[in-house]
């Protein structure tokens, strides 16, 4: 029962964290003596983002922008007064400063908001500038503490799901390549194979992006050592997935060349279709370790025994592989020259 409640809270953090952060921020701001306690929950609400890294990024941008905007306005406003032109002048000055310091546009937005509001309210409410700085810091700190310490969002799970999906599609692609090879490497289906490879490449890129997001989130979480270890293992597995994709791409390229020169026989197709099915089964078995690392046992020994170069080829396999790669380098440069001429 307790585990169900914890999982329910963890999977619905965006439902209960936001109101909790808002309530605590308001009370903390009032306790600190603020005359404008709504500024604290406003920052807290904005700082509760989907991922921890985005929350931290927004929180520090808002705090930095608020402090800079309040200080700039407090010094300059008594001199230039309140008007549309004074607002424009201060915003121009802030834009120049942000540009010269190479800060992000999001910081400029927060500075601009502080300039506008402080310029308008400080005449009527002298405590507004100091309240804005203090309450913004209070709201940001409380929001981050709640987000980090109370069931932080699982940044690894989306990355793991993307990898499982990519591994599943890589498995399917090994099997479809096996069928293509068995049918004689038809040139009419070659473009379809290339399109499927490109789609798989995009999936792998998305999985890598999810891993980067997870790494950014865990980087700021001092209590997530166990998750960092899991992420390191997932990153290692991602390297394995990308390497398998690269090898399949090379194999498809070689099959295309082999069939074009007329030396690809039906027997070759049967042999390599069998090998590719073995590799597909290998990737499928490996994918199960992603789905359930504790229960799945991955043993690639059977594939190693089935796919082995014949004895008479052992003295030539490395040289042939090197020649193929060297030839591909040359062809890539030739293709690049052709594209440049068309441009």
HELIX and SHEET records of a PDB file:
HELIX    1   1 UNK A    2  UNK A   11  1                                  10    
HELIX    2   2 UNK A   13  UNK A   31  1                                  19    
HELIX    3   3 UNK A   38  UNK A   47  1                                  10    
HELIX    4   4 UNK A   52  UNK A   80  1                                  29    
HELIX    5   5 UNK A   84  UNK A  100  1                                  17    
HELIX    6   6 UNK A  105  UNK A  121  1                                  17    
HELIX    7   7 UNK A  128  UNK A  149  1                                  22    
HELIX    8   8 UNK A  155  UNK A  182  1                                  28    
HELIX    9   9 UNK A  187  UNK A  189  5                                   3    
HELIX   10  10 UNK A  190  UNK A  219  1                                  30    
HELIX   11  11 UNK A  225  UNK A  260  1                                  36    
HELIX   12  12 UNK A  266  UNK A  291  1                                  26    
HELIX   13  13 UNK A  301  UNK A  306  1                                   6    
HELIX   14  14 UNK A  311  UNK A  313  5                                   3    
HELIX   15  15 UNK A  317  UNK A  342  1                                  26    
END                                                                             
